[in-house]
Amino acid sequence: MERTAVNPVPWSVELGFNQGELVSGHTRTLYCSGQTAMSADGKPQHDGDMAAQ
């Protein structure tokens, strides 16, 4: 089994998580993390407003 981190932007790693993990072996599965709306530089957006997120 092989795991590959998927991080299209660098700030997620700085916050301690990968935005996705591709797990390959007999099959391939992509696991995606859930997160709040973030700006391009990794700042949370719409704090306290789930509809806007």
Phi and psi restraints in degrees (range 20) as a CNS / XPLOR table:
assign (resid 1 and name C) (resid 2 and name N)
       (resid 2 and name CA) (resid 2 and name C) 1.0 -127.3 20.0 2
assign (resid 2 and name N) (resid 2 and name CA)
       (resid 2 and name C) (resid 3 and name N) 1.0 135.4 20.0 2
assign (resid 2 and name C) (resid 3 and name N)
       (resid 3 and name CA) (resid 3 and name C) 1.0 -112.9 20.0 2
assign (resid 3 and name N) (resid 3 and name CA)
       (resid 3 and name C) (resid 4 and name N) 1.0 134.4 20.0 2
assign (resid 3 and name C) (resid 4 and name N)
       (resid 4 and name CA) (resid 4 and name C) 1.0 -127.6 20.0 2
assign (resid 4 and name N) (resid 4 and name CA)
       (resid 4 and name C) (resid 5 and name N) 1.0 125.1 20.0 2
assign (resid 4 and name C) (resid 5 and name N)
       (resid 5 and name CA) (resid 5 and name C) 1.0 -72.2 20.0 2
assign (resid 5 and name N) (resid 5 and name CA)
       (resid 5 and name C) (resid 6 and name N) 1.0 141.9 20.0 2
assign (resid 5 and name C) (resid 6 and name N)
       (resid 6 and name CA) (resid 6 and name C) 1.0 -120.7 20.0 2
assign (resid 6 and name N) (resid 6 and name CA)
       (resid 6 and name C) (resid 7 and name N) 1.0 113.0 20.0 2
assign (resid 6 and name C) (resid 7 and name N)
       (resid 7 and name CA) (resid 7 and name C) 1.0 -140.8 20.0 2
assign (resid 7 and name N) (resid 7 and name CA)
       (resid 7 and name C) (resid 8 and name N) 1.0 91.5 20.0 2
assign (resid 7 and name C) (resid 8 and name N)
       (resid 8 and name CA) (resid 8 and name C) 1.0 -69.1 20.0 2
assign (resid 8 and name N) (resid 8 and name CA)
       (resid 8 and name C) (resid 9 and name N) 1.0 -18.8 20.0 2
assign (resid 8 and name C) (resid 9 and name N)
       (resid 9 and name CA) (resid 9 and name C) 1.0 -130.2 20.0 2
assign (resid 9 and name N) (resid 9 and name CA)
       (resid 9 and name C) (resid 10 and name N) 1.0 147.9 20.0 2
assign (resid 9 and name C) (resid 10 and name N)
       (resid 10 and name CA) (resid 10 and name C) 1.0 -77.2 20.0 2
assign (resid 10 and name N) (resid 10 and name CA)
       (resid 10 and name C) (resid 11 and name N) 1.0 -20.4 20.0 2
assign (resid 10 and name C) (resid 11 and name N)
       (resid 11 and name CA) (resid 11 and name C) 1.0 -66.9 20.0 2
assign (resid 11 and name N) (resid 11 and name CA)
       (resid 11 and name C) (resid 12 and name N) 1.0 -24.4 20.0 2
assign (resid 11 and name C) (resid 12 and name N)
       (resid 12 and name CA) (resid 12 and name C) 1.0 -64.9 20.0 2
assign (resid 12 and name N) (resid 12 and name CA)
       (resid 12 and name C) (resid 13 and name N) 1.0 -38.7 20.0 2
assign (resid 12 and name C) (resid 13 and name N)
       (resid 13 and name CA) (resid 13 and name C) 1.0 -65.2 20.0 2
assign (resid 13 and name N) (resid 13 and name CA)
       (resid 13 and name C) (resid 14 and name N) 1.0 -38.9 20.0 2
assign (resid 13 and name C) (resid 14 and name N)
       (resid 14 and name CA) (resid 14 and name C) 1.0 -63.5 20.0 2
assign (resid 14 and name N) (resid 14 and name CA)
       (resid 14 and name C) (resid 15 and name N) 1.0 -29.2 20.0 2
assign (resid 14 and name C) (resid 15 and name N)
       (resid 15 and name CA) (resid 15 and name C) 1.0 -86.7 20.0 2
assign (resid 15 and name N) (resid 15 and name CA)
       (resid 15 and name C) (resid 16 and name N) 1.0 -3.6 20.0 2
assign (resid 15 and name C) (resid 16 and name N)
       (resid 16 and name CA) (resid 16 and name C) 1.0 94.9 20.0 2
assign (resid 16 and name N) (resid 16 and name CA)
       (resid 16 and name C) (resid 17 and name N) 1.0 19.4 20.0 2
assign (resid 16 and name C) (resid 17 and name N)
       (resid 17 and name CA) (resid 17 and name C) 1.0 -144.7 20.0 2
assign (resid 17 and name N) (resid 17 and name CA)
       (resid 17 and name C) (resid 18 and name N) 1.0 158.7 20.0 2
assign (resid 17 and name C) (resid 18 and name N)
       (resid 18 and name CA) (resid 18 and name C) 1.0 -98.5 20.0 2
assign (resid 18 and name N) (resid 18 and name CA)
       (resid 18 and name C) (resid 19 and name N) 1.0 142.3 20.0 2
assign (resid 18 and name C) (resid 19 and name N)
       (resid 19 and name CA) (resid 19 and name C) 1.0 -71.7 20.0 2
assign (resid 19 and name N) (resid 19 and name CA)
       (resid 19 and name C) (resid 20 and name N) 1.0 -22.6 20.0 2
assign (resid 19 and name C) (resid 20 and name N)
       (resid 20 and name CA) (resid 20 and name C) 1.0 -158.3 20.0 2
assign (resid 20 and name N) (resid 20 and name CA)
       (resid 20 and name C) (resid 21 and name N) 1.0 161.5 20.0 2
assign (resid 20 and name C) (resid 21 and name N)
       (resid 21 and name CA) (resid 21 and name C) 1.0 -135.0 20.0 2
assign (resid 21 and name N) (resid 21 and name CA)
       (resid 21 and name C) (resid 22 and name N) 1.0 123.5 20.0 2
assign (resid 21 and name C) (resid 22 and name N)
       (resid 22 and name CA) (resid 22 and name C) 1.0 -96.1 20.0 2
assign (resid 22 and name N) (resid 22 and name CA)
       (resid 22 and name C) (resid 23 and name N) 1.0 119.8 20.0 2
assign (resid 22 and name C) (resid 23 and name N)
       (resid 23 and name CA) (resid 23 and name C) 1.0 -110.0 20.0 2
assign (resid 23 and name N) (resid 23 and name CA)
       (resid 23 and name C) (resid 24 and name N) 1.0 119.3 20.0 2
assign (resid 23 and name C) (resid 24 and name N)
       (resid 24 and name CA) (resid 24 and name C) 1.0 -117.9 20.0 2
assign (resid 24 and name N) (resid 24 and name CA)
       (resid 24 and name C) (resid 25 and name N) 1.0 143.0 20.0 2
assign (resid 24 and name C) (resid 25 and name N)
       (resid 25 and name CA) (resid 25 and name C) 1.0 -173.8 20.0 2
assign (resid 25 and name N) (resid 25 and name CA)
       (resid 25 and name C) (resid 26 and name N) 1.0 -120.7 20.0 2
assign (resid 25 and name C) (resid 26 and name N)
       (resid 26 and name CA) (resid 26 and name C) 1.0 -63.0 20.0 2
assign (resid 26 and name N) (resid 26 and name CA)
       (resid 26 and name C) (resid 27 and name N) 1.0 -35.1 20.0 2
assign (resid 26 and name C) (resid 27 and name N)
       (resid 27 and name CA) (resid 27 and name C) 1.0 -131.0 20.0 2
assign (resid 27 and name N) (resid 27 and name CA)
       (resid 27 and name C) (resid 28 and name N) 1.0 173.5 20.0 2
assign (resid 27 and name C) (resid 28 and name N)
       (resid 28 and name CA) (resid 28 and name C) 1.0 -119.5 20.0 2
assign (resid 28 and name N) (resid 28 and name CA)
       (resid 28 and name C) (resid 29 and name N) 1.0 132.5 20.0 2
assign (resid 28 and name C) (resid 29 and name N)
       (resid 29 and name CA) (resid 29 and name C) 1.0 -133.2 20.0 2
assign (resid 29 and name N) (resid 29 and name CA)
       (resid 29 and name C) (resid 30 and name N) 1.0 134.0 20.0 2
assign (resid 29 and name C) (resid 30 and name N)
       (resid 30 and name CA) (resid 30 and name C) 1.0 -104.8 20.0 2
assign (resid 30 and name N) (resid 30 and name CA)
       (resid 30 and name C) (resid 31 and name N) 1.0 119.6 20.0 2
assign (resid 30 and name C) (resid 31 and name N)
       (resid 31 and name CA) (resid 31 and name C) 1.0 -100.8 20.0 2
assign (resid 31 and name N) (resid 31 and name CA)
       (resid 31 and name C) (resid 32 and name N) 1.0 125.8 20.0 2
assign (resid 31 and name C) (resid 32 and name N)
       (resid 32 and name CA) (resid 32 and name C) 1.0 -110.3 20.0 2
assign (resid 32 and name N) (resid 32 and name CA)
       (resid 32 and name C) (resid 33 and name N) 1.0 139.4 20.0 2
assign (resid 32 and name C) (resid 33 and name N)
       (resid 33 and name CA) (resid 33 and name C) 1.0 -82.7 20.0 2
assign (resid 33 and name N) (resid 33 and name CA)
       (resid 33 and name C) (resid 34 and name N) 1.0 150.1 20.0 2
assign (resid 33 and name C) (resid 34 and name N)
       (resid 34 and name CA) (resid 34 and name C) 1.0 -93.4 20.0 2
assign (resid 34 and name N) (resid 34 and name CA)
       (resid 34 and name C) (resid 35 and name N) 1.0 144.5 20.0 2
assign (resid 34 and name C) (resid 35 and name N)
       (resid 35 and name CA) (resid 35 and name C) 1.0 -159.5 20.0 2
assign (resid 35 and name N) (resid 35 and name CA)
       (resid 35 and name C) (resid 36 and name N) 1.0 167.0 20.0 2
assign (resid 35 and name C) (resid 36 and name N)
       (resid 36 and name CA) (resid 36 and name C) 1.0 -78.4 20.0 2
assign (resid 36 and name N) (resid 36 and name CA)
       (resid 36 and name C) (resid 37 and name N) 1.0 167.8 20.0 2
assign (resid 36 and name C) (resid 37 and name N)
       (resid 37 and name CA) (resid 37 and name C) 1.0 -65.2 20.0 2
assign (resid 37 and name N) (resid 37 and name CA)
       (resid 37 and name C) (resid 38 and name N) 1.0 132.2 20.0 2
assign (resid 37 and name C) (resid 38 and name N)
       (resid 38 and name CA) (resid 38 and name C) 1.0 -127.5 20.0 2
assign (resid 38 and name N) (resid 38 and name CA)
       (resid 38 and name C) (resid 39 and name N) 1.0 149.8 20.0 2
assign (resid 38 and name C) (resid 39 and name N)
       (resid 39 and name CA) (resid 39 and name C) 1.0 -77.0 20.0 2
assign (resid 39 and name N) (resid 39 and name CA)
       (resid 39 and name C) (resid 40 and name N) 1.0 173.0 20.0 2
assign (resid 39 and name C) (resid 40 and name N)
       (resid 40 and name CA) (resid 40 and name C) 1.0 -61.3 20.0 2
assign (resid 40 and name N) (resid 40 and name CA)
       (resid 40 and name C) (resid 41 and name N) 1.0 -25.4 20.0 2
assign (resid 40 and name C) (resid 41 and name N)
       (resid 41 and name CA) (resid 41 and name C) 1.0 -99.4 20.0 2
assign (resid 41 and name N) (resid 41 and name CA)
       (resid 41 and name C) (resid 42 and name N) 1.0 13.1 20.0 2
assign (resid 41 and name C) (resid 42 and name N)
       (resid 42 and name CA) (resid 42 and name C) 1.0 86.4 20.0 2
assign (resid 42 and name N) (resid 42 and name CA)
       (resid 42 and name C) (resid 43 and name N) 1.0 21.6 20.0 2
assign (resid 42 and name C) (resid 43 and name N)
       (resid 43 and name CA) (resid 43 and name C) 1.0 -95.8 20.0 2
assign (resid 43 and name N) (resid 43 and name CA)
       (resid 43 and name C) (resid 44 and name N) 1.0 131.7 20.0 2
assign (resid 43 and name C) (resid 44 and name N)
       (resid 44 and name CA) (resid 44 and name C) 1.0 -59.9 20.0 2
assign (resid 44 and name N) (resid 44 and name CA)
       (resid 44 and name C) (resid 45 and name N) 1.0 141.9 20.0 2
assign (resid 44 and name C) (resid 45 and name N)
       (resid 45 and name CA) (resid 45 and name C) 1.0 -114.9 20.0 2
assign (resid 45 and name N) (resid 45 and name CA)
       (resid 45 and name C) (resid 46 and name N) 1.0 151.2 20.0 2
assign (resid 45 and name C) (resid 46 and name N)
       (resid 46 and name CA) (resid 46 and name C) 1.0 59.0 20.0 2
assign (resid 46 and name N) (resid 46 and name CA)
       (resid 46 and name C) (resid 47 and name N) 1.0 44.9 20.0 2
assign (resid 46 and name C) (resid 47 and name N)
       (resid 47 and name CA) (resid 47 and name C) 1.0 -52.6 20.0 2
assign (resid 47 and name N) (resid 47 and name CA)
       (resid 47 and name C) (resid 48 and name N) 1.0 127.3 20.0 2
assign (resid 47 and name C) (resid 48 and name N)
       (resid 48 and name CA) (resid 48 and name C) 1.0 78.7 20.0 2
assign (resid 48 and name N) (resid 48 and name CA)
       (resid 48 and name C) (resid 49 and name N) 1.0 6.3 20.0 2
assign (resid 48 and name C) (resid 49 and name N)
       (resid 49 and name CA) (resid 49 and name C) 1.0 -123.6 20.0 2
assign (resid 49 and name N) (resid 49 and name CA)
       (resid 49 and name C) (resid 50 and name N) 1.0 88.0 20.0 2
assign (resid 49 and name C) (resid 50 and name N)
       (resid 50 and name CA) (resid 50 and name C) 1.0 -61.3 20.0 2
assign (resid 50 and name N) (resid 50 and name CA)
       (resid 50 and name C) (resid 51 and name N) 1.0 -35.9 20.0 2
assign (resid 50 and name C) (resid 51 and name N)
       (resid 51 and name CA) (resid 51 and name C) 1.0 -63.7 20.0 2
assign (resid 51 and name N) (resid 51 and name CA)
       (resid 51 and name C) (resid 52 and name N) 1.0 -41.2 20.0 2
assign (resid 51 and name C) (resid 52 and name N)
       (resid 52 and name CA) (resid 52 and name C) 1.0 -71.6 20.0 2
assign (resid 52 and name N) (resid 52 and name CA)
       (resid 52 and name C) (resid 53 and name N) 1.0 -30.1 20.0 2
